[in-house]
Amino acid sequence: MADEMSLEEIREQVAKRVAEEQVEKPGQDENLSPLAAENDLDIGFVRKCYLSNEVGDSTLFNTLHRGKHIYNTISALWLTYLGPHWDIDHNNRALADIENVALSYLPLIESIQDEMDKLEGEKGVAGKLKSLNNKKKAVISRLDRLRSAAGRAAVLKCAVSNNTPLTVHPDQLDQHPLLLPVKNGVVDLRTGLLRPGHPNDYFTMACPIEYKGIDEPAPNFFAYLNTSLDGKTEVINFLLRALGCSIAATNTERLFVVLFGLHGQNGKGKLMEILYHVLGPLSGPIQAEMLMAQKFAKSADGPSPAVMALKGRRLAWASETEEGSSFAAGKLKLYSGGDPLVGRAPNDKAQTTFIPSHILFLLCNTLPHAPAHDSAFWERIKVIDFPFSFVQRRPQKDKEGNEIAVVLEEHQRLADPDLLVKLKAEASGILAALVRGCLDWQRQGLNPPRKVIEDSLKYRRSEDDLQDFIEQCCHVDRADPNVKGAASDLYKRYRSWWEEVATTRPMNMKKFGTLMSMKFKKHKSSTVVYLGVMVDVIKGMASEK
């Protein structure tokens, strides 16, 4: 019977349960773990908790485990602190740690037993001994209940609804820009220095790599960048500033980086692969469809896990869009801007609104179509060209056994089959390079080099069909007041030109007028005319020939 067990037997049973249930968590800060010894808490406080029944049990649980367990009020999931970040309590550590509440009630049993021992042998104390024994049985019964399924569930239920709840709202999570949680602490990105993590940082993700200081080298990483980007130091440094900006999570830049390579196997995928290895859950891919125009819109009321996957991320990328696809400019501006995002995970009770912390990258061999007239869209776009294709060629020998020289095309380079292994070995050095890039970004901003600016402008110009029409079919002279064209004449010529050069439908006159108004001053009297531009009859005749 439980009430007949000695104090020593109770201790042994509780210790056995703790040994069976307590699992060592990697990276756990031992100073934050509750000590399940009877002298940790004031006996008066413990007695008060005991007398408050299940609410008291939960108050004691919260006191012991604040900074170790916390409950997300929206996802309805318990989180456990691993140092320097919180993670979902996949192994039910919060449930297991209810045993520490039972341990904390042992001093009450000792206190009652001490009173009984003092009364032993005295006359006229039978009634008091019986009362004390009943109290002892009640405490032991509480221990038994705390080890039952119903009792444990009651503690966790009350732990999030008592006067000192262990709760957190998603708005409190991952809200510290310029701090980067890593395997061995938190990097202050304003200085490049490492400090210990703290539960109140409320990070839910961390780099799985140790930070070994800002000067940690990564020679193979820089050799890879140098080869992939044709030795263009200014482009390499810009890329590092963009990546440094991404890990800062400051939400101050409107940036969308396009890593473009006309030929496949050009190294951009390898870059994201190694960054994912270094940054872990702080980075990750998204579906390209999130950024592309779609025929059918999804319901705004349904779950939006793709949006929620961006919460807390520092770096996100989409890969390999379909040829002929087009950006949805509004969606891209939303996901690459600073306005709050709204989403709901599949199991969440309510929607979550959060400030984005990520920078978006696109990896592509074919540039998606984009609206050339949308200046806000193009202000974000920064194109980085990966000009080479890295191919594997096994050495060949002729009939005499002589090695045949490998013949490569102009855009081809030999691939290093061991590159990823070499880069992973430099993970701490690559992390240091990102931190240096962040410091450089804070000093001078993104500061894109001429090469990046020119490639971005070239991309925009390639999407400007209306400018093609103007150059091929119109005469432009903004200084000559006699150069002006009727809107109807210009649109008529545009339609005939479009039928010659394209297979899709031309834009309607309303859109044509809107775009022309962005390029030329419009004057309206009896008819609408555009000043400084008119149909060029000679060019038209030449095109007809």
C-alpha positions in Angstrom: 0.0 0.0 0.0 1.2 3.5 -0.8 0.5 4.9 2.6 2.7 2.1 4.2 5.8 3.0 2.3 8.7 4.5 4.2 10.2 7.8 3.3 13.3 6.1 2.0 11.1 3.9 -0.3 9.3 7.0 -1.6 12.7 8.6 -2.3 13.9 5.5 -4.2 10.7 5.3 -6.2 10.8 8.9 -7.3 14.5 8.8 -8.1 13.9 5.7 -10.2 11.1 7.5 -12.2 13.3 10.6 -12.7 16.2 8.4 -14.0 13.8 6.6 -16.4 12.2 9.7 -17.8 14.9 12.4 -17.8 16.5 12.5 -21.2 19.7 14.5 -21.7 19.0 17.2 -24.3 21.8 18.3 -26.7 22.9 21.8 -26.0 20.8 22.1 -22.8 21.9 24.8 -20.4 22.2 22.9 -17.2 21.9 26.1 -15.1 18.3 26.4 -16.3 17.2 22.9 -15.4 15.3 22.7 -12.1 17.0 21.0 -9.3 14.7 18.3 -7.9 16.0 18.5 -4.3 13.8 19.3 -1.4 15.9 22.3 -0.2 15.5 24.3 -3.5 12.3 26.0 -2.4 11.0 27.6 0.8 9.0 25.0 2.7 6.3 27.6 3.3 5.9 28.2 -0.4 5.8 24.5 -1.1 3.1 24.0 1.6 1.0 26.9 0.1 1.2 25.3 -3.3 0.2 21.9 -1.9 -2.9 23.4 -0.2 -4.0 25.1 -3.5 -4.5 21.7 -5.1 -4.1 21.5 -8.9 -3.5 25.2 -9.3 -0.9 25.0 -6.6 0.8 22.0 -8.4 0.9 24.1 -11.5 2.3 27.2 -9.7 5.1 25.0 -8.3 5.7 23.5 -11.8 6.0 27.0 -13.3 8.4 28.2 -10.5 10.6 25.2 -11.1 10.6 25.3 -14.9 10.4 29.0 -15.9 13.1 29.4 -18.6 12.9 25.7 -19.5 9.4 25.1 -20.7 6.9 27.5 -22.3 3.5 27.1 -24.1 2.7 28.7 -27.4 -0.8 30.0 -27.1 -1.5 30.0 -30.8 0.0 26.7 -32.0 -1.0 25.0 -28.6 2.4 23.4 -28.4 4.9 23.2 -25.6 8.4 24.5 -26.3 11.6 23.5 -24.5 14.7 25.7 -24.1 17.7 24.0 -25.7 20.1 27.0 -25.5 20.3 29.4 -27.3 16.8 28.7 -28.7 13.5 27.1 -28.0 12.2 24.1 -29.9 9.0 22.1 -30.0 8.8 19.7 -27.1 8.8 16.6 -29.3 9.8 14.3 -26.4 7.2 15.5 -23.9 9.9 16.9 -21.5 7.4 19.2 -19.9 5.2 16.2 -19.1 8.2 14.3 -17.7 9.3 17.2 -15.5 6.1 17.1 -13.5 8.0 14.5 -11.5 10.0 17.5 -10.2 6.8 18.8 -8.5 6.5 15.4 -6.8 10.1 15.7 -5.6 9.4 19.2 -4.2 6.6 17.8 -2.0 9.0 15.4 -0.2 10.0 18.0 2.5 6.3 18.1 3.5 6.4 14.3 4.2 9.7 14.8 6.1 8.2 17.6 8.2 5.2 15.5 9.1 7.3 12.5 9.8 9.5 14.6 12.1 6.5 15.7 14.1 5.3 12.1 14.4 8.8 11.0 15.6 8.8 13.7 18.3 5.4 12.6 19.6 6.4 8.9 19.6 6.1 7.4 23.1 4.2 10.3 24.6 0.8 9.7 26.2 -2.5 11.2 25.0 -1.2 11.9 21.5 -2.9 9.1 19.6 -5.4 11.5 18.0 -2.7 13.8 16.9 -0.6 11.0 15.5 -3.6 9.8 13.5 -4.2 13.2 12.1 -0.6 13.6 11.1 -0.6 10.2 9.5 -3.6 11.1 7.5 -1.8 14.3 6.3 1.2 12.2 5.4 -1.1 9.8 3.5 -2.7 12.8 1.7 0.7 14.1 0.5 1.7 10.6 -0.7 -1.6 10.4 -2.5 -0.8 13.7 -4.2 2.5 12.2 -5.3 0.6 9.2 -6.8 -1.8 11.5 -8.6 1.1 13.6 -10.0 2.4 10.4 -11.6 -1.0 9.5 -13.1 -2.1 10.5 -16.6 -4.9 12.6 -15.3 -2.8 14.3 -12.7 0.0 15.2 -15.2 -2.5 16.6 -17.7 -4.1 18.7 -15.0 -0.7 20.3 -14.1 0.0 21.3 -17.7 -3.5 22.6 -18.2 -3.3 24.8 -15.1 0.3 25.8 -15.9 -1.0 28.0 -18.8 -4.0 29.4 -17.0 -2.8 30.2 -13.4 -1.6 33.6 -12.1 2.0 33.0 -13.4 1.4 31.2 -16.7 4.2 29.7 -18.7 2.9 31.1 -22.0 4.3 33.0 -25.0 2.5 34.6 -27.9 4.1 34.1 -31.4 4.5 37.9 -31.6 7.2 37.5 -28.9 9.2 34.9 -30.8 12.2 35.6 -33.1 12.0 39.4 -32.6 15.6 40.4 -32.2 17.3 41.8 -35.4 21.1 42.0 -35.4 21.3 39.0 -33.1 22.1 35.6 -34.6 21.6 32.5 -32.6 24.2 29.9 -33.3 25.2 26.5 -31.8 27.3 27.9 -29.0 25.5 31.2 -28.2 24.3 34.4 -29.8 26.3 36.5 -32.2 25.8 40.3 -31.8 25.9 41.3 -35.5 26.7 44.9 -34.5 30.1 43.9 -33.2 30.7 40.3 -34.4 31.1 39.1 -30.8 29.6 36.1 -29.2 27.5 36.1 -26.0 25.6 33.4 -24.1 22.0 32.8 -25.1 19.1 33.5 -22.8 15.5 32.1 -22.7 14.1 35.6 -22.9 15.7 36.0 -26.3 12.8 33.8 -27.5 14.6 32.5 -30.5 12.9 29.3 -32.0 15.7 28.6 -34.5 19.5 28.7 -34.5 22.4 28.0 -36.8 23.6 24.4 -36.1 27.2 25.6 -36.6 29.6 26.9 -33.9 30.8 30.5 -34.2 34.6 30.5 -33.8 35.1 34.2 -34.2 35.0 36.8 -37.0 38.4 35.9 -38.4 37.7 32.2 -38.9 39.0 31.4 -42.5 37.2 29.8 -45.4 39.7 29.6 -48.3 37.8 27.0 -50.3 34.6 29.0 -50.0 36.2 32.1 -51.4 37.9 30.2 -54.1 34.5 28.8 -55.1 33.0 32.3 -55.2 35.9 33.6 -57.2 35.6 30.8 -59.8 31.8 31.0 -60.0 31.7 34.8 -60.4 34.6 35.1 -62.8 36.9 36.7 -60.3 34.7 39.8 -60.0 35.7 40.9 -56.5 33.1 43.7 -56.4 30.3 41.3 -57.2 31.5 38.8 -54.6 31.6 41.5 -51.9 28.1 42.6 -52.9 26.8 39.1 -52.6 28.3 38.8 -49.2 26.7 42.1 -48.2 23.4 40.9 -49.4 23.8 37.6 -47.4 25.0 39.6 -44.4 21.8 41.8 -44.7 19.7 38.6 -44.8 21.1 37.2 -41.5 20.5 40.6 -39.8 16.7 40.2 -40.0 16.3 44.0 -39.8 13.5 44.4 -42.3 15.1 47.6 -43.6 16.0 46.7 -47.2 13.6 46.1 -50.1 15.8 43.5 -51.8 15.2 40.6 -54.1 18.4 38.9 -55.4 18.2 37.0 -58.7 21.1 34.5 -59.1 21.0 33.9 -62.9 23.0 31.5 -64.9 22.2 31.0 -68.6 23.8 27.5 -68.5 23.0 24.9 -65.9 25.3 23.6 -63.2 26.7 27.1 -62.6 27.3 27.0 -58.9 24.3 28.9 -57.6 22.6 25.8 -56.3 25.8 24.8 -54.5 25.8 28.2 -52.8 22.3 27.7 -51.3 23.2 24.1 -50.3 26.1 25.2 -48.2 24.2 28.2 -46.8 21.5 25.9 -45.7 24.1 23.7 -44.0 25.5 26.7 -42.2 22.2 28.5 -41.3 20.0 25.5 -40.8 16.4 26.3 -40.0 17.1 30.1 -40.3 17.2 29.5 -44.1 15.2 27.4 -46.5 13.6 27.0 -49.9 10.1 28.2 -50.8 8.0 27.2 -53.8 8.6 29.3 -56.8 4.8 29.4 -57.3 4.6 31.8 -54.3 6.2 34.5 -56.5 4.6 33.6 -59.9 1.4 34.6 -61.5 -1.3 31.9 -61.1 -4.5 31.3 -63.0 -6.4 30.3 -59.9 -6.0 32.1 -56.6 -6.1 30.2 -53.3 -8.6 30.9 -50.6 -7.5 33.5 -48.2 -9.3 31.8 -45.4 -7.5 28.5 -45.6 -4.2 27.5 -43.9 -1.1 29.1 -45.3 1.9 27.0 -44.3 4.0 28.5 -47.1 3.6 32.0 -45.6 4.2 30.7 -42.0 7.4 29.0 -43.2 8.9 32.4 -43.6 8.3 33.4 -40.0 11.7 33.8 -38.3 13.7 32.9 -41.4 16.7 35.0 -42.4 17.2 33.7 -45.9 14.7 32.1 -48.3 15.0 31.1 -51.9 13.0 29.8 -54.8 14.5 27.7 -57.6 14.2 27.1 -61.3 11.0 28.8 -62.6 9.3 27.3 -65.6 10.2 28.9 -69.0 7.7 31.5 -69.9 6.5 32.0 -66.4 5.8 35.5 -65.1 6.3 37.2 -61.8 3.2 38.2 -59.8 4.6 41.7 -59.0 2.2 42.3 -56.1 3.1 39.0 -54.4 6.9 39.5 -54.9 6.7 43.0 -53.5 4.7 41.7 -50.5 7.2 38.9 -49.7 10.3 41.0 -50.3 9.0 44.1 -48.4 8.6 45.2 -44.9 4.8 45.1 -44.5 3.4 42.5 -42.0 2.6 39.1 -43.4 -0.5 37.1 -42.2 -0.7 33.4 -42.2 -2.0 30.4 -40.4 -0.3 27.0 -39.9 -2.5 24.0 -40.5 -3.1 23.2 -36.8 -3.1 26.8 -35.5 -6.2 28.1 -33.8 -5.9 31.6 -35.3 -4.0 33.6 -37.9 -0.6 35.0 -37.0 0.6 38.4 -38.2 4.3 38.9 -38.2 7.0 41.3 -39.5 9.1 39.5 -42.2 12.7 39.0 -41.3 14.0 37.3 -44.5 15.7 38.3 -47.7 14.4 36.5 -50.9 16.7 35.0 -53.5 15.7 33.4 -56.8 17.9 30.8 -58.6 17.1 30.5 -62.3 18.5 29.7 -65.7 15.5 31.5 -67.4 14.5 34.9 -66.2 10.7 35.1 -65.6 8.7 37.8 -67.3 8.1 40.9 -65.3 6.2 44.2 -65.7 8.8 46.7 -67.0 6.8 49.7 -65.9 6.7 48.8 -62.2 9.5 50.8 -60.7 8.8 49.6 -57.1 9.3 46.0 -58.4 12.6 46.8 -60.2 14.0 48.8 -57.3 14.2 45.5 -55.5 15.7 43.4 -58.2 19.5 42.8 -58.1 20.8 40.3 -60.7 24.0 38.4 -60.1 25.3 36.5 -63.1 26.8 33.1 -62.8 28.4 32.8 -66.2 30.0 29.4 -66.2 28.8 25.8 -66.2 30.8 23.4 -64.1 31.0 20.0 -65.7 32.5 16.7 -64.7 34.9 15.1 -67.2 36.6 11.8 -66.5 40.1 11.6 -67.9 40.2 9.8 -71.3 43.2 7.9 -72.7 44.1 7.1 -76.3 45.1 3.7 -77.6 48.7 4.2 -76.5 47.5 5.0 -72.9 48.3 8.7 -73.1 45.8 11.0 -71.4 43.7 13.0 -73.7 43.3 16.7 -72.9 39.8 17.6 -71.8 38.1 19.9 -74.3 35.7 22.4 -72.8 33.4 25.0 -74.3 34.0 28.6 -73.6 31.4 28.8 -70.9 32.5 25.5 -69.2 34.8 24.8 -66.3 35.8 21.6 -64.6 33.7 20.8 -61.5 35.3 19.8 -58.2 33.5 16.6 -57.2 34.6 17.1 -53.6 33.6 20.8 -53.4 30.7 20.3 -51.0 32.7 18.2 -48.6 35.4 20.9 -48.5 32.8 23.7 -48.0 31.1 21.9 -45.1 34.5 21.5 -43.4 34.7 25.3 -43.5 31.2 25.9 -42.1 32.4 28.0 -39.1 34.6 30.1 -41.5 31.6 30.6 -43.9 29.5 31.7 -40.9 32.3 34.2 -40.1 32.2 35.4 -43.7 28.5 36.1 -43.4 29.0 38.0 -40.2 31.7 40.1 -41.9 29.3 40.7 -44.8 26.7 41.9 -42.3 29.2 44.4 -40.8 30.2 45.6 -44.2 26.5 46.1 -45.1 26.0 48.1 -41.9 29.0 50.3 -42.9 28.1 51.0 -46.5 24.7 49.6 -47.3 24.1 47.2 -50.2 26.0 49.5 -52.6 25.6 47.3 -55.7 28.5 47.4 -58.2 28.2 48.6 -61.8 28.1 45.0 -63.0 25.0 44.2 -60.9 23.3 47.4 -61.8 23.9 46.9 -65.5 22.7 43.3 -65.5 19.5 44.4 -63.6 18.8 47.2 -66.1 19.4 44.8 -68.9 16.8 42.4 -67.5 14.3 45.2 -67.1 14.9 46.4 -70.7 14.4 42.9 -72.0 10.9 42.9 -70.6 9.9 46.3 -72.0 8.0 45.4 -75.2 6.5 48.8 -75.5 10.0 50.3 -75.7 10.8 47.8 -78.5 7.7 49.2 -80.3 8.8 52.8 -79.8 12.4 52.1 -81.0 11.3 50.1 -84.1 8.2 52.0 -85.2 8.3 55.6 -83.8 10.1 58.8 -84.1 11.0 60.4 -80.7 12.0 64.0 -80.2 10.9 65.5 -76.9 12.3 68.9 -77.8 10.4 69.4 -81.0 6.8 70.6 -80.4 5.7 69.4 -83.8 6.5 65.8 -82.8 3.3 64.5 -81.3 1.2 61.4 -82.1 -2.5 60.7 -81.7 -3.1 57.9 -79.3 -5.3 56.1 -81.8 -2.7 56.2 -84.5 0.0 55.0 -82.1 -2.2 52.1 -80.8 -3.2 51.1 -84.4 0.5 50.9 -85.4 1.3 49.0 -82.1 -1.3 46.4 -82.8 0.0 45.8 -86.4 3.6 45.6 -85.1 2.6 43.2 -82.3 1.0 40.8 -84.8 4.2 40.8 -86.7 6.5 40.0 -83.8 4.4 38.1 -81.3 2.1 35.2 -81.0 0.1 36.3 -77.9 -2.6 38.9 -77.7 -1.6 42.6 -77.7 -2.4 44.8 -74.7 -5.7 46.6 -74.9 -5.8 50.3 -75.6 -6.4 51.3 -71.9 -3.3 49.5 -70.8 -1.4 50.9 -73.8 -2.4 54.4 -72.8 -1.4 53.9 -69.2 2.1 52.7 -70.2 2.6 55.4 -72.8 1.7 58.0 -70.2 4.6 56.8 -68.1 7.0 57.5 -70.9 5.5 60.6 -72.6 3.5 63.6 -71.6 -0.1 63.2 -72.5 -2.2 66.1 -73.9 -5.9 66.0 -74.3 -8.0 68.3 -76.4 -10.5 66.9 -79.0 -8.2 63.8 -79.1 -5.5 62.4 -76.9 -2.0 62.9 -78.1 1.4 62.1 -76.7 4.1 64.8 -76.9 7.5 63.9 -78.2 6.6 60.8 -80.0 4.8 59.9 -83.3 4.5 57.0 -85.7 7.6 56.9 -88.0 6.3 56.2 -91.5 9.8 55.4 -92.8 10.4 52.8 -90.1 7.0 51.4 -90.8 7.7 51.0 -94.5 11.0 49.4 -93.7 9.4 46.8 -91.4 6.8 46.0 -94.1 9.5 45.3 -96.6 
